[in-house]
Amino acid sequence: MSNNNQTQNFATLIGQGTNVKGDLTFSGLMHVEGSIEGSIVSASDNDTLTISESGSISGTVKAGNLTISGTVEGDITSSGKIEVASQARINGNIFYVNIEMETGSQVNGKLIYQGGEVTPMIGKKPEKSEQNGK
C-alpha cells in the first residue's frame, strides 16, 4: 500500500502521446502530459491543473490553481495561484490573482490582475482635484 501515494497525486492523467479533442471539466487534480484541443474547466477553486513540459493545450483554461511547464494556446483564468516554469510557452491572456513566473518563461499576451484593489504605483501623478475647476 505504500505505492498508493503515487496514484493519489492526481485524479486524472492525460498521458504523453494521448490527444484529446473536446472540452473537459475536472475536479481535484489533473495532470496533462499529452495534448488537448478544447477548453478545460475545473469544478472548484481548490482544483489544480498541471501541464507538464510535454503537455500542450489549445483552448481556454479555467482552474483554481495551475502549474504550467508546457504550452498553452488560449486564455488562462485562475482564482488561486499560477506557477509558470522557465520552459513554459503561453500564447494568450492570463487572468490571475497570484502568479509566479520563472526566468525564461514566455507569455505572449496580457497579464490581467483579478484581485481586489490594486496598490497605486509609486511616482504616479495624482489626478487634479475638482476644486481647481470651481
C-alpha positions as CSV (number, residue, x, y, z in Angstrom):
1,M,0.0,0.0,0.0
2,S,3.0,2.3,0.1
3,N,2.6,2.9,-3.6
4,N,-0.9,4.4,-3.1
5,N,0.6,7.8,-2.5
6,Q,1.8,7.9,-6.1
7,T,-1.6,7.2,-7.5
8,Q,-3.3,9.8,-5.3
9,N,-1.1,12.6,-6.5
10,F,-3.5,13.3,-9.3
11,A,-7.0,12.1,-10.1
12,T,-6.9,12.5,-13.9
13,L,-3.9,11.9,-16.2
14,I,-3.7,12.7,-19.9
15,G,-0.7,10.7,-20.8
16,Q,2.1,11.6,-23.2
17,G,1.1,10.6,-26.7
18,T,-2.6,11.0,-25.9
19,N,-4.5,13.5,-28.0
20,V,-7.9,14.7,-26.7
21,K,-10.3,16.8,-28.8
22,G,-13.2,18.3,-26.9
23,D,-14.0,20.3,-23.8
24,L,-13.1,18.9,-20.4
25,T,-14.3,19.5,-16.8
26,F,-12.4,18.1,-13.9
27,S,-12.3,18.2,-10.1
28,G,-9.4,17.5,-7.8
29,L,-6.1,17.2,-9.6
30,M,-5.4,16.9,-13.3
31,H,-2.1,16.3,-14.9
32,V,-1.6,16.8,-18.7
33,E,1.4,15.2,-20.5
34,G,-0.4,14.8,-23.8
35,S,-2.3,17.4,-25.9
36,I,-5.8,18.7,-25.6
37,E,-7.7,20.6,-28.2
38,G,-10.6,22.3,-26.4
39,S,-11.3,24.1,-23.2
40,I,-10.5,22.8,-19.7
41,V,-12.6,24.0,-16.7
42,S,-12.1,23.0,-13.1
43,A,-15.2,22.3,-10.9
44,S,-14.0,24.4,-8.0
45,D,-11.4,27.0,-6.9
46,N,-9.5,24.3,-4.9
47,D,-8.7,22.2,-8.1
48,T,-5.3,22.1,-9.6
49,L,-4.2,21.6,-13.2
50,T,-0.6,20.7,-14.0
51,I,0.7,20.9,-17.6
52,S,4.0,19.1,-17.9
53,E,6.8,20.1,-20.2
54,S,5.5,17.7,-22.9
55,G,1.8,18.8,-22.4
56,S,0.0,21.2,-24.7
57,I,-3.4,22.8,-24.6
58,S,-5.1,24.6,-27.4
59,G,-8.1,26.3,-25.9
60,T,-9.4,28.2,-22.9
61,V,-8.2,27.1,-19.4
62,K,-10.0,28.0,-16.2
63,A,-8.8,26.4,-13.0
64,G,-8.3,27.2,-9.3
65,N,-4.6,26.6,-9.4
66,L,-2.2,26.0,-12.3
67,T,1.4,24.8,-12.7
68,I,2.5,25.3,-16.3
69,S,5.6,23.8,-17.8
70,G,4.3,23.1,-21.3
71,T,2.4,25.0,-24.0
72,V,-0.9,26.8,-23.8
73,E,-2.6,28.4,-26.9
74,G,-5.5,30.4,-25.4
75,D,-6.6,32.5,-22.4
76,I,-6.0,31.3,-18.9
77,T,-8.1,32.2,-15.8
78,S,-7.1,31.3,-12.3
79,S,-8.8,32.1,-9.0
80,G,-5.8,30.8,-7.0
81,K,-2.1,30.6,-7.8
82,I,-0.4,30.2,-11.2
83,E,3.1,28.9,-11.4
84,V,4.8,29.4,-14.8
85,A,8.0,27.4,-15.2
86,S,11.0,28.5,-17.3
87,Q,10.2,26.2,-20.2
88,A,6.5,27.3,-20.4
89,R,5.2,28.9,-23.6
90,I,1.8,30.7,-23.4
91,N,0.1,32.5,-26.2
92,G,-3.0,34.2,-24.7
93,N,-4.0,36.5,-21.9
94,I,-3.6,35.4,-18.2
95,F,-6.3,36.5,-15.7
96,Y,-4.7,36.0,-12.3
97,V,-4.9,36.7,-8.6
98,N,-1.4,35.3,-7.7
99,I,1.2,34.5,-10.3
100,E,4.8,33.3,-10.1
101,M,6.9,33.3,-13.3
102,E,10.4,31.8,-13.7
103,T,13.1,33.4,-15.8
104,G,12.9,32.2,-19.3
105,S,9.1,31.6,-19.4
106,Q,7.4,33.2,-22.4
107,V,3.9,34.8,-22.3
108,N,2.6,36.4,-25.5
109,G,-0.5,38.2,-24.1
110,K,-1.6,40.4,-21.3
111,L,-1.4,39.7,-17.6
112,I,-4.6,40.9,-16.1
113,Y,-5.0,41.1,-12.3
114,Q,-8.3,39.8,-11.0
115,G,-7.9,40.5,-7.2
116,G,-9.3,43.4,-5.2
117,E,-7.9,46.9,-5.2
118,V,-4.5,47.4,-6.9
119,T,-1.8,49.1,-4.9
120,P,-1.1,52.5,-6.5
121,M,2.1,52.9,-8.5
122,I,4.9,54.9,-6.7
123,G,5.6,58.1,-8.6
124,K,2.2,58.2,-10.3
125,K,1.0,61.8,-10.7
126,P,-2.2,62.4,-8.7
127,E,-5.3,63.5,-10.7
128,K,-6.3,67.1,-10.5
129,S,-8.8,67.8,-7.8
130,E,-12.2,69.2,-8.8
131,Q,-11.7,72.3,-6.6
132,N,-9.2,73.8,-9.1
133,G,-12.1,73.9,-11.7
134,K,-14.5,75.8,-9.4
